[in-house]
Amino acid sequence: VQLQASGGGLVQAGGSLRLSCSASGGTFSSYIMGWFRQAPGKERAFVASIDRRGLRTDDADSMKGRFTISRDNAKNLVYLQMNNLKPEDTAVYYCAASSMYYGSRNYYLKGMYEYWGQGTLVTVSS
């Protein structure tokens, strides 16, 4: 499956952005979807994940209450709504797809994702 992330850009602290990730070449609804981010000089880190039907989501503690992941299986899209952005949210954001069992609770492990998009840059100014 091919993934393409979009929606990044420059935003002031306190602002919002919605990232989108489109999928093609596979059965989108058969994949768990995740968002990860990589800040300069840091490792790629888990942001949020969503199960196949969009009924269960999980996100990193630092994003709770600010970021929301969702998906539209009819449109082969996954979203990341980011509110109250902070300068420390500046990073390249990647979407990823996995065939793992969501109940395994390994959704935060980047090594469990088989497919990755190219990333979209989010820059938050103070």
Secondary structure, DSSP 8 states (H G I E B T S, - for coil): -EEEEE--EEEETT--EEEEEEEESS-GGGSEEEEEEE-TTS--EEEEEE-TTS--EEE-GGGTTTEEEEEETTTTEEEEEE-S--GGG-EEEEEEEE-S-GGG--TT-GGG--EE---EEEEEE-
